[in-house]
């Protein structure tokens, strides 16, 4: 559940979808198979992150290897994004763009 802005320096609480910018990230993880099945399986989960109205013009989110999803300044975003674009979710819940697939 979202509780505050994804920028760790910001304490603004999440209240509604019409404020700020919501991000949807699909994370994948390889897991061991069940007994008697030697194949490993990929599990996916959806994570949500939110930037408040004050942070969204100055920050975006990047998936950095070993560190996870981080709020980074807009000028650093293309250089730091290691996996791909993180797609914002429209306020009506529609998915836009591509998903970032993390490890």
N, C-alpha and C positions, 0 to 999 in steps of 0.2 A: 504494500500500500504506500502510495506517495504521501509524504508528510511535509516536505519542505523543498526549497529550491536545490537543484543539483550542485550549485556552486557552494563549496564548503564554507566560504567566507560570508555567505548570505543566510540569514535566518528567517526569511519570509515564508510563511506556511502556505501549502497548497490548499486552495479553497474551491476553485471551479475551473472547468476546462476553457472557459472564455478568456481567462487571464493567462499570460505567459505562453510558453511553447512546450508541448508535450512530445516526447521522443519515445519511440517503440524500438526495442532492440531484440532480435532473435539470437539467443545464445545456444550453441550446440556443445555437447559433451559426449565423449565416447565412454561407454560403460561396459562392464563385463556381462557376458550372457549368463543365462540361468544354467542350472545343472544339466549336464548331458548335451548342451549346445555350445560348441566351441566358437561360435561367431560372436564378435563384439557388436554392440548396437549403439546407434547414435540417438541421444535424447535431446530434444529441443525444448526450450522454455522461452517465454516472452517476458521481458523486463521493461518497465516504464520509468522514465526519468522526466523531470520537468524543470524548466528554467523560468523564473518569474519575469514580469514585464521589465523590471529594471536591469536584469542580467541578460535577457535574450538579445538585445542589440550588440552587446559586447562579447558574448561568449557563445560557444557551441560545444557539443560533446564529441569526444574522441575515444576510441577503444585502443588503449595502449597495452601492448604485450606485457604481461606480468603485473600490471597495475589496474587493469579494468577500465571502466567508463569514467572519464574525467572531464570536468568543465575546463576548457582551454580558451584563451583569448582568440577572437576571430582572426587576427593576423597570423597566429600560429597554427590554426586549424588544418590547412592543407598539408603542411609539413608533418604534423603529429598524428594525423589520422592514419592508422596502420592497416585497418581491415577494409574499409570502404565507407560509404555514406551511411549515416544513421538517419533513418527516415522519420521526419516529424509526422505526427498523427493529427489529422484535422479535428477541429472541435466537435464535429459530428460523429467522430469515431472512425471515419474512413482512413485507410492507410494510404500514404502518399510516398512515391519513390521506392527505393530499394531498402532492404533490410541489411543491417550490419550483422555479419555472422561472426561471432566470437568463439574462442576456444573454451 
